[in-house]
Amino acid sequence: MKLPYYPGCTLKTKAKNFEDSAIAVAKELGIDFIELPRWNCCGVVASLVSDDLMRLLAPIRNLIRVQEMNKSGLIKDEYRLVTLCAMCFNTLKRANLRVKENPDDLKKINDFMDREEECYNGSVEVVHFLEILRDTGFENVCKKVKKPLKNLKIAPYYGCLLLRPKEVGIDDPEAPTIQEELLKALGAEVIDNPYKKVCCGSYQTVHNKYAVASLSYDILTHARQGGADAIITSCPLCAFNLDNRQKEIIENHPDFTEIPVFYFTQIMAIAFGLEEDVCGFDLNWVDPKPLLRERELL
């Protein structure tokens, strides 16, 4: 299966470990990610202002790339655009839904880009890799497991953008289970965290890192109190706030015990028995390797 793939900016830099591990586990499942030619930043979070059409130009240009890939033969009759970053997913999907539901908006955008782009025809479906895994069957994920994670207790963390708004989210916004199902397929013990849907603080981390550290402290502490050894996520900003901001948490809470934060694809790579290099653990602020060695997974 070949799928058009949108990486987004952070997966080429700070979250390269997310991209590398995702591409590797996808290949194990017979899925090839074909990166969009000439992709641009998704725009990072769709505008909440109804008349701000300029904010839709960036995401719609990326959807046009999928049309071009099909015309060029790079992809054959495949109009699903797979994403990894929860922010990119949310931004692209919200923009896509808006222009599909509002023909006048789509016409204005196409008219504006007339000289440099082909018209977007609304044919693309924006999907998240977790949806691909669910739709192809978690039983197929289970078949690829070589190192069951039976010695690991993991708490899923969804954050905001995988679940909200409801028409965009990949699961029930109040009672999501998709990450839990994935973890069970990998053999891990799932730890429920009542804070798994609570916002990490998002971009408040830029100018008020201690406010974010306080939110992250609550999320991580509840996971630890539930018995979790680690947390998984699908958002590079959530990963940064939960992982890197543990430095600030320790400043305010000296008794806090660090807890590893994984991208869900990193933990899949471990369960699949792939080389450690594809996980890029050097980019994780809290080193997860001691935990994995202790549980005989490395």
Secondary structure, DSSP 8 states (H G I E B T S, - for coil): -EEEEE--SGGGTTTHHHHHHHHHHHHHTT-EEEE-TT-----SS--S-TT-GGGGHHHHHHHHHHHHHHHHTSSSS--EEEE-SHHHHHHHHHHHHHHHH-HHHHHHHHHHTTTTS----S--EEEEHHHHHHHH-HHHHHHT-SS--TT-EEEE--TTTTT-STTT-SS-SSS--HHHHHHHHHT-EE---TTTTS---TTHHHH-HHHHHHHHHHHHHHHHHTT-SEEEES-HHHHIIIIITHHHHHHH-TT-----EEEHHHHHHHHTT--GGGG-GGG-SS--HHHHHHTT--
